[in-house]
Amino acid sequence: MKIGAACENEKISGHFGHCSNFMVFDVEDKKIVGSTSVANPGHDAGSPAKFLTKQGVSVVLCGSLGQGALDSF
């Protein structure tokens, strides 16, 4: 499983689409086995959500999520 966290550096961002980066965590047997920080590709309608989906992310952690992102997921 992959978990994506909308971040401002290493802290959860208050807004999904405006975060500076995403931490993508690889999880196996309920343990984090790897992580990668990737820059936010931009907050065009649905862009970060589509980006994370292409990365294989199935769970997202964030402070808030707008309707556009919800619709994209």
C-alpha positions as CSV (number, residue, x, y, z in Angstrom):
1,M,0.0,0.0,0.0
2,K,1.1,3.6,-0.6
3,I,0.1,6.5,1.6
4,G,0.4,10.1,0.5
5,A,0.7,13.0,2.9
6,A,0.3,16.6,1.8
7,C,3.1,18.4,3.6
8,E,4.9,21.7,4.2
9,N,8.4,20.2,4.5
10,E,7.8,17.5,7.1
11,K,4.5,18.6,8.6
12,I,1.0,17.9,7.4
13,S,-0.2,20.8,5.3
14,G,-3.4,22.7,6.2
15,H,-4.6,22.5,2.6
16,F,-4.1,19.6,0.1
17,G,-3.8,21.5,-3.1
18,H,-1.5,24.2,-1.7
19,C,1.1,22.0,0.0
20,S,4.8,22.3,-1.1
21,N,5.4,18.6,-1.3
22,F,3.9,15.1,-0.8
23,M,5.5,12.4,1.3
24,V,4.8,9.0,-0.3
25,F,5.1,6.1,2.2
26,D,5.5,2.5,1.1
27,V,3.7,0.2,3.6
28,E,4.1,-3.5,3.9
29,D,2.7,-5.7,6.7
30,K,1.6,-2.5,8.5
31,K,5.1,-1.1,8.6
32,I,6.6,1.8,6.6
33,V,9.4,0.3,4.5
34,G,10.3,3.4,2.4
35,S,9.4,7.0,1.8
36,T,9.9,9.6,-0.9
37,S,9.3,13.4,-0.9
38,V,7.9,14.7,-4.2
39,A,7.2,18.3,-5.2
40,N,3.5,19.3,-5.6
41,P,2.9,19.3,-9.4
42,G,0.6,22.3,-9.1
43,H,-2.9,22.9,-8.0
44,D,-4.7,23.0,-11.3
45,A,-8.1,21.4,-11.1
46,G,-7.4,17.8,-9.9
47,S,-3.7,17.8,-10.8
48,P,-2.3,16.7,-7.3
49,A,-5.0,14.1,-6.9
50,K,-4.3,12.6,-10.3
51,F,-0.6,12.8,-9.7
52,L,-0.9,10.8,-6.5
53,T,-3.2,8.3,-8.1
54,K,-0.6,7.7,-10.8
55,Q,2.0,7.1,-8.0
56,G,-0.2,4.3,-6.7
57,V,-1.3,6.1,-3.6
58,S,-4.5,4.7,-2.1
59,V,-4.7,6.7,1.2
60,V,-4.2,10.4,1.7
61,L,-3.4,12.4,4.8
62,C,-4.0,16.2,4.7
63,G,-5.5,19.0,6.8
64,S,-8.3,19.8,4.4
65,L,-9.4,18.8,0.9
66,G,-11.4,21.0,-1.6
67,Q,-14.3,19.7,-3.7
68,G,-12.2,19.6,-6.8
69,A,-9.7,17.3,-5.3
70,L,-12.5,15.1,-3.8
71,D,-14.0,14.9,-7.3
72,S,-10.7,13.9,-8.8
73,F,-10.1,11.1,-6.4
